[in-house]
Amino acid sequence: MRALARWLYGALLWVLTPAYLLRLWRRGAREPAYRERWGERLGRYGYPAPTPRRLLWLHAVSLGETRAAAPLVEALRAQQPGLRLLLTTSTATGWAAGRPLLRAGDVHTWLPYDTPGAVRRFLRHHRPLMGVLMETEVWPNLLHVAAAERVPMVLANARLSEKSLKRGERFAWLLRPAAEAFLRVLAQTQDDARRLRDMGAPSVEVCGNLKFDIAPPPALLARGQHWRAALQRPVVLAASTREGEEGPLLAAWRELPQPRPLLLLVPRHPQRFDEVAALVEQANFSLRRRSAWGEGDPDADAAQADVWLGDSIGEMALYYACADAGLLGGSFEPLGGQNLIEAAACGCPLVLGPHTFNFAEAAELAVQARAAMRAADMRQGVVYAAMLAIDPQRNGWVERSLTFASRHRGATERMAERIVGLLPAVV
């Protein structure tokens, strides 16, 4: 039954390959990286196979996972001098964030589409010593072929929500064998560990969350603080908003009494920048785009605008430092919420919506530590954030946010030790 389920899954992906490539081409109209090196998506490479066999393969699907992997890569290099990295990503933002992690002798490529042929070609071409997948990346054919090719696999910084577990149970014939294929799973929390064991993972250990170990770039923090001081008005950040959230946000913003804070709106996905800009203008708010002033500072007209659109990549620390308070994107629709840890590390108190199942424990701990507060819906969240931005006790929220972030560090060293400890057995 398991073999049949995997065969049907592979056949479906094979049939959908043209649609997959078409989707990449369309996304490439706004993010050109999607139109580059297409052969790698199908396990075909324009460079020779790396030799000798010394690559540690790490896959980080997108921007968030790649940024979380950065301190892990640094710790792995410190513990294993001479380590060569095979880094795979799936999105354009992940690709861009991965480039600074590379050193001479490393390899950076797209993760292949999860068909048996593509993943077999990928593994036989690169012959990694071991594979490390980040967070939620459980691909049935990839893990099955890795086992056949004797490539041990680790799931690092692993998380699994209750919702994802229930969804996975509906496809147990396909996903349980994939979970069982991991040599080791390094989970973020005890609840994640329990759910991953229920999913079939055989060896699970709790190591914490790598994202607590990400240090915000000092230059971005300083720049954001400079902008906030120059504005001389409160700033509320809507951080990493998702589709369906901006409309209710702008409607609730309209209801705030004048003078309103500046709304700094940062969509999660770059391909939505223009779409969100149009929504702001349709709501009759004056808009300035972050990209308009490049490396300079916002001008006087920007300082008077109703809304700034954060249409840049890799500057979330700047936005958090510029803000007096924030709204957590993805938490005001049933999407599970985005990473709130970076906000805490930047000293930006957050208002969370009701949907934070992707980071359930971190969200609850932040609320308990009074580094964040919870709102029932977007309308209430906007009111809370606007009040928090001008709260005379705001400095207390800032200090509690920074303390919350620092208290939970240490996952990087623990995970690096576990991964390096597995390497000698497979050399």
C-alpha positions as CSV (number, residue, x, y, z in Angstrom):
1,M,0.0,0.0,0.0
2,R,2.8,2.4,0.8
3,A,4.6,1.7,-2.5
4,L,1.3,2.2,-4.4
5,A,0.7,5.5,-2.6
6,R,4.2,6.7,-3.4
7,W,3.8,5.6,-7.0
8,L,0.5,7.5,-7.4
9,Y,2.1,10.6,-5.8
10,G,5.1,10.4,-8.2
11,A,2.8,9.9,-11.2
12,L,0.7,12.9,-10.2
13,L,3.8,15.1,-9.9
14,W,5.1,13.9,-13.2
15,V,1.8,14.8,-14.9
16,L,1.8,18.2,-13.2
17,T,5.4,19.0,-14.2
18,P,4.4,21.3,-17.1
19,A,2.1,23.3,-14.7
20,Y,4.9,23.5,-12.1
21,L,7.4,24.9,-14.7
22,L,4.7,27.3,-16.0
23,R,4.2,28.6,-12.4
24,L,7.9,29.2,-12.1
25,W,8.0,31.1,-15.3
26,R,5.1,33.3,-14.3
27,R,6.7,34.1,-10.9
28,G,9.9,34.9,-12.8
29,A,8.2,37.9,-14.4
30,R,8.5,39.7,-11.0
31,E,11.4,37.7,-9.5
32,P,13.8,36.8,-12.3
33,A,15.7,34.2,-10.3
34,Y,12.8,31.8,-10.9
35,R,13.7,31.7,-14.6
36,E,17.3,30.8,-14.1
37,R,18.9,27.4,-14.0
38,W,15.7,25.5,-14.8
39,G,17.5,22.2,-15.4
40,E,18.3,22.0,-11.7
41,R,14.6,21.8,-10.8
42,L,14.6,18.5,-12.7
43,G,17.9,17.2,-11.4
44,R,20.0,18.2,-14.4
45,Y,23.2,20.2,-13.9
46,G,25.5,22.3,-15.9
47,Y,28.5,21.8,-13.7
48,P,30.6,18.7,-12.9
49,A,29.9,16.4,-10.0
50,P,31.7,17.6,-6.8
51,T,34.6,15.5,-5.7
52,P,35.6,14.1,-3.3
53,R,32.5,13.1,-1.4
54,R,32.6,15.6,1.5
55,L,29.5,17.8,1.1
56,L,27.0,18.3,3.9
57,W,23.7,19.0,2.3
58,L,21.4,21.6,3.9
59,H,18.0,22.5,2.5
60,A,16.3,25.8,3.5
61,V,13.2,26.4,1.4
62,S,12.7,30.1,1.7
63,L,13.9,33.4,3.3
64,G,12.9,32.5,6.9
65,E,14.4,29.1,6.9
66,T,17.6,30.3,5.2
67,R,18.1,33.1,7.8
68,A,17.5,30.6,10.6
69,A,20.1,28.3,9.0
70,A,22.8,31.0,9.0
71,P,24.0,30.6,12.6
72,L,23.7,26.8,12.3
73,V,26.0,26.9,9.2
74,E,28.5,29.1,11.1
75,A,28.4,26.7,14.1
76,L,28.9,23.7,11.9
77,R,31.9,25.2,10.3
78,A,33.4,26.0,13.7
79,Q,32.9,22.5,14.9
80,Q,33.9,20.8,11.6
81,P,36.7,22.8,10.0
82,G,36.9,22.2,6.3
83,L,33.2,21.4,5.9
84,R,31.8,21.9,2.4
85,L,28.2,22.9,2.1
86,L,25.7,21.8,-0.5
87,L,22.9,24.4,0.0
88,T,19.5,24.0,-1.7
89,T,16.7,26.5,-1.7
90,S,13.3,26.6,-3.4
91,T,12.3,30.3,-3.6
92,A,14.0,33.4,-5.0
93,T,14.2,35.0,-1.6
94,G,15.8,31.9,-0.1
95,W,18.3,31.8,-3.0
96,A,19.3,35.4,-2.3
97,A,19.6,34.9,1.4
98,G,21.7,31.7,0.9
99,R,24.4,33.3,-1.2
100,P,26.2,35.0,1.7
101,L,26.5,31.6,3.5
102,L,28.7,30.2,0.8
103,R,32.5,29.7,0.8
104,A,35.0,28.4,-1.7
105,G,34.2,24.8,-2.5
106,D,30.5,25.0,-1.5
107,V,27.7,24.3,-4.0
108,H,24.4,26.2,-4.2
109,T,21.5,24.8,-6.3
110,W,17.7,24.6,-6.5
111,L,16.0,21.7,-4.7
112,P,14.7,19.4,-7.4
113,Y,11.0,18.8,-8.0
114,D,9.9,15.8,-5.9
115,T,9.7,13.2,-8.7
116,P,11.8,10.0,-8.3
117,G,13.9,10.7,-11.3
118,A,14.8,14.3,-10.4
119,V,15.7,13.5,-6.8
120,R,17.7,10.5,-7.8
121,R,19.7,12.5,-10.3
122,F,20.3,15.2,-7.7
123,L,21.6,12.8,-5.1
124,R,23.8,10.8,-7.5
125,H,25.3,14.0,-8.9
126,H,26.2,15.6,-5.6
127,R,26.7,12.4,-3.4
128,P,26.3,14.3,-0.1
129,L,27.5,12.7,3.2
130,M,24.2,13.6,4.9
131,G,21.2,15.8,4.3
132,V,19.7,18.3,6.8
133,L,16.2,19.6,6.0
134,M,14.9,22.6,7.8
135,E,11.7,22.9,9.8
136,T,8.8,21.3,7.8
137,E,10.4,20.0,4.7
138,V,9.2,16.4,4.4
139,W,9.2,15.2,0.8
140,P,8.2,11.6,0.3
141,N,10.2,10.8,-2.9
142,L,13.2,12.7,-1.7
143,L,13.4,10.8,1.6
144,H,12.7,7.4,0.0
145,V,15.4,7.9,-2.6
146,A,17.8,9.2,0.0
147,A,17.3,6.0,2.0
148,A,17.9,3.9,-1.2
149,E,21.1,5.9,-1.9
150,R,22.3,5.5,1.7
151,V,22.2,9.3,2.5
152,P,21.2,9.7,6.1
153,M,18.7,12.5,6.7
154,V,18.1,14.9,9.6
155,L,15.2,17.2,10.1
156,A,16.5,20.3,12.0
157,N,14.6,23.1,13.8
158,A,11.6,20.8,13.2
159,R,8.1,22.0,13.9
160,L,4.7,20.4,13.3
161,S,1.4,22.1,14.2
162,E,-1.7,20.2,15.3
163,K,-3.4,21.3,12.1
164,S,-0.6,19.9,10.0
165,L,-0.6,16.6,12.0
166,K,-4.3,16.1,11.3
167,R,-3.7,16.9,7.6
168,G,-0.8,14.5,7.5
169,E,-2.9,11.7,9.1
170,R,-5.2,11.9,6.0
171,F,-2.1,11.0,3.9
172,A,-0.5,8.6,6.3
173,W,0.4,6.0,3.7
174,L,2.5,8.6,2.0
175,L,3.8,10.8,4.8
176,R,4.4,8.3,7.6
177,P,7.1,6.4,5.6
178,A,8.8,9.8,4.9
179,A,8.9,10.7,8.6
180,E,10.2,7.2,9.5
181,A,13.1,7.7,7.0
182,F,14.8,10.4,9.2
183,L,17.9,9.3,11.1
184,R,17.2,12.1,13.7
185,V,14.7,14.9,14.2
186,L,15.7,18.0,16.2
187,A,12.5,19.6,17.3
188,Q,11.8,23.1,18.5
189,T,9.5,22.2,21.4
190,Q,8.1,19.3,23.4
191,D,4.8,19.7,21.6
192,D,6.4,19.6,18.2
193,A,8.4,16.5,19.3
194,R,5.2,14.7,20.4
195,R,3.4,15.4,17.2
196,L,6.5,14.4,15.1
197,R,6.6,11.1,17.0
198,D,2.9,10.6,16.3
199,M,3.7,11.3,12.6
200,G,6.2,8.4,12.7
201,A,9.6,10.0,13.3
202,P,11.7,7.3,15.1
203,S,14.3,9.4,16.9
204,V,13.2,12.9,18.1
205,E,15.1,15.3,20.4
206,V,14.1,18.8,21.6
207,C,16.8,21.3,20.9
208,G,15.0,24.7,20.8
209,N,14.4,27.2,18.0
210,L,17.3,28.4,15.9
211,K,15.5,31.7,15.3
212,F,16.2,32.8,18.8
213,D,19.9,32.8,17.9
214,I,19.6,35.1,14.9
215,A,21.3,38.4,15.8
216,P,19.7,41.4,14.1
217,P,22.2,43.3,11.9
218,P,23.4,46.3,13.9
219,A,23.5,48.6,10.9
220,L,19.9,47.9,10.1
221,L,18.9,48.5,13.7
222,A,20.7,51.8,13.8
223,R,19.2,52.9,10.6
224,G,15.6,52.0,11.7
225,Q,16.1,53.9,15.0
226,H,17.5,56.9,13.1
227,W,14.4,57.0,10.9
228,R,12.0,56.7,13.9
229,A,13.8,59.5,15.7
230,A,13.6,61.7,12.6
231,L,9.9,61.1,12.0
232,Q,8.8,62.5,15.3
233,R,5.5,60.6,15.1
234,P,4.5,57.1,16.3
235,V,5.0,54.2,13.9
236,V,3.0,50.9,13.7
237,L,4.4,48.1,11.7
238,A,2.2,45.5,10.0
239,A,4.9,42.8,9.6
240,S,4.8,40.1,6.9
241,T,1.2,40.5,6.1
242,R,-0.5,37.8,4.0
243,E,-3.3,37.8,1.4
244,G,-6.6,38.7,2.9
245,E,-5.2,40.7,5.8
246,E,-4.4,44.1,4.2
247,G,-8.1,44.9,3.3
248,P,-9.3,44.6,6.9
249,L,-6.2,46.3,8.2
250,L,-6.7,49.4,6.0
251,A,-10.4,49.5,6.9
252,A,-9.6,49.3,10.7
253,W,-6.9,51.9,10.2
254,R,-9.4,54.3,8.7
255,E,-11.5,54.1,11.9
256,L,-8.6,55.3,14.1
257,P,-8.9,58.9,15.3
258,Q,-6.6,61.6,13.9
259,P,-3.7,62.1,14.1
260,R,-3.0,58.5,13.3
261,P,0.5,56.9,13.6
262,L,2.4,56.2,10.4
263,L,1.5,52.7,9.1
264,L,4.5,50.8,7.9
265,L,3.1,47.9,5.8
266,V,5.4,45.0,4.8
267,P,3.9,42.2,2.8
268,R,5.3,38.7,3.3
269,H,5.8,38.0,-0.4
270,P,7.6,40.3,-2.8
271,Q,5.4,39.4,-5.7
272,R,2.5,41.1,-3.8
273,F,4.2,44.5,-3.4
274,D,2.4,46.1,-6.3
275,E,-0.9,44.5,-5.4
276,V,-0.7,45.9,-1.8
277,A,0.3,49.3,-3.0
278,A,-2.8,49.4,-5.2
279,L,-5.0,48.4,-2.2
280,V,-3.5,51.3,-0.1
281,E,-4.2,53.8,-2.9
282,Q,-7.7,52.5,-3.4
283,A,-8.3,53.1,0.3
284,N,-7.3,56.8,-0.4
285,F,-4.3,56.8,1.9
286,S,-1.2,58.7,0.8
287,L,1.6,56.1,0.1
288,R,5.3,56.2,-0.1
289,R,7.4,53.1,-1.1
290,R,10.6,52.2,0.7
291,S,12.3,51.6,-2.6
292,A,11.7,55.3,-3.6
293,W,14.6,56.5,-1.4
294,G,17.1,53.7,-1.8
295,E,20.2,54.1,0.3
296,G,19.1,57.6,1.5
297,D,16.7,58.6,4.2
298,P,13.0,59.3,3.7
299,D,12.3,62.9,2.6
300,A,9.8,65.3,4.2
301,D,7.0,64.2,1.9
302,A,7.5,60.6,3.0
303,A,7.4,61.7,6.7
304,Q,3.9,63.1,6.1
305,A,2.5,60.1,4.3
306,D,-0.2,57.9,5.8
307,V,1.4,54.6,4.8
308,W,4.9,53.4,3.9
309,L,5.1,50.2,1.9
310,G,8.2,48.1,2.9
311,D,8.9,46.8,-0.6
312,S,12.4,45.5,0.1
313,I,13.9,42.2,1.0
314,G,16.1,41.4,4.0
315,E,15.3,44.6,5.9
316,M,12.9,43.4,8.6
317,A,15.3,44.3,11.3
318,L,15.2,47.9,10.0
319,Y,11.4,47.9,10.0
320,Y,11.1,46.5,13.5
321,A,13.6,49.1,14.8
322,C,11.7,51.9,13.1
323,A,8.4,50.8,14.7
324,D,7.0,51.6,18.1
325,A,4.7,48.6,17.9
326,G,3.8,45.9,15.4
327,L,1.0,43.6,14.2
328,L,2.1,40.0,13.4
329,G,1.2,39.1,9.8
330,G,-0.4,35.8,9.1
331,S,-2.1,35.7,12.5
332,F,-5.2,37.6,11.6
333,E,-6.3,35.0,9.0
334,P,-6.1,31.2,9.7
335,L,-2.6,31.0,8.3
336,G,-0.7,30.2,11.5
337,G,1.3,33.4,11.9
338,Q,4.8,34.4,11.0
339,N,8.0,34.4,13.0
340,L,7.6,36.7,16.0
341,I,11.1,36.0,17.4
342,E,12.9,38.6,15.2
343,A,10.5,41.3,16.5
344,A,11.4,40.5,20.1
345,A,15.1,40.5,19.3
346,C,14.8,44.0,17.8
347,G,12.8,45.2,20.9
348,C,9.5,45.7,19.0
349,P,6.4,44.7,21.0
350,L,3.8,42.9,19.0
351,V,0.1,42.4,18.8
352,L,-0.8,38.9,17.8
353,G,-4.0,37.8,16.1
354,P,-5.9,34.6,17.1
355,H,-4.1,32.3,14.6
356,T,-0.5,31.5,15.7
357,F,-0.4,27.7,15.4
358,N,2.8,27.7,13.3
359,F,4.6,29.2,16.3
360,A,2.2,28.2,19.1
361,E,4.7,27.8,22.0
362,A,6.7,30.9,21.1
363,A,3.5,33.0,20.8
364,E,2.2,31.8,24.2
365,L,5.6,32.4,25.9
366,A,5.8,35.9,24.5
367,V,2.3,36.7,25.8
368,Q,3.1,35.3,29.2
369,A,6.3,37.3,29.3
370,R,4.4,40.4,28.3
371,A,6.5,40.9,25.3
372,A,3.4,40.6,23.1
373,M,-0.4,40.9,23.5
374,R,-3.2,39.0,21.9
375,A,-6.1,40.5,19.9
376,A,-9.4,38.8,18.8
377,D,-9.4,40.2,15.3
378,M,-7.8,42.8,13.0
379,R,-10.0,45.7,14.2
380,Q,-9.0,45.1,17.9
381,G,-5.4,44.5,16.9
382,V,-5.1,47.8,15.2
383,V,-6.6,49.6,18.2
384,Y,-4.2,47.8,20.6
385,A,-1.1,48.5,18.4
386,A,-2.0,52.2,18.0
387,M,-2.4,52.4,21.8
388,L,0.9,50.5,22.5
389,A,2.8,52.8,20.1
390,I,2.0,55.8,22.3
391,D,1.9,54.0,25.7
392,P,4.1,55.8,28.3
393,Q,5.0,52.3,29.6
394,R,6.2,51.2,26.1
395,N,9.9,51.0,27.3
396,G,8.8,48.2,29.6
397,W,7.4,46.3,26.7
398,V,10.7,46.8,24.8
399,E,12.8,45.5,27.7
400,R,10.6,42.5,28.2
401,S,10.8,41.7,24.4
402,L,14.6,41.8,24.5
403,T,14.7,39.6,27.6
404,F,12.3,37.1,26.1
405,A,14.5,36.8,23.0
406,S,17.7,36.4,24.9
407,R,16.3,33.9,27.4
408,H,15.6,31.2,24.8
409,R,19.0,31.2,22.9
410,G,21.3,28.2,22.6
411,A,19.6,25.9,20.0
412,T,22.3,26.6,17.4
413,E,25.1,24.9,19.4
414,R,22.9,22.0,20.4
415,M,21.9,21.2,16.9
416,A,25.4,21.7,15.5
417,E,26.7,19.2,18.0
418,R,24.1,16.6,17.2
419,I,24.6,17.0,13.4
420,V,28.4,16.8,13.6
421,G,28.1,13.9,16.0
422,L,26.3,11.9,13.3
423,L,28.8,12.6,10.6
424,P,31.6,10.2,11.6
425,A,29.3,7.3,11.2
426,V,28.7,8.0,7.6
427,V,32.1,9.2,6.4
